[in-house]
Amino acid sequence: MKGYITNDWDRDNLNFLLNSPKPVLDDWNTQCDDDDRLYAQELLDAYARELKLEAQFLRVECEMELLGNYPDAKRVIDKVAQL
């Protein structure tokens, strides 16, 4: 799916951006060019979309558990699908 992180190379680069200490990121920033910064922003945007999708799935699961009555599940799924 476009916009999501689909390979190990990109996932490793995202992990670098998310987990490196500030001095390492500052050093990276002084050495990179605009294309590197754009790539980093694309990775972070893709990760944000992944987190949003995961949150939607978790919301559906929680609502279905609270319902206890599965005929009502379609209503919940339709509601989430409109987000």
Phi, psi and omega in degrees: 000129182298137178094355178250155182280119189240000180221162185294325180300309180295321180296319178296319179294321176298315178300322175300312181296322184279331191246354180285144176292159184307316179300324178293316178294322177298317178297315178302317183296326179286337183263343186271167177248183183299325178295321177296319179293321178296316177300316179299318179295322177297319177298315181293322177296318179296320179295321177299320178294321177299316180295321179296317179296316179299319178297321178296317178298316179296323178297316179298314180300316180296316180295323180292323177296321181289332182294311183070354181228103188293338174299335178279351184298324180300322179298317180294315180298318178297321179298314181292322181297337180281348181292000000 
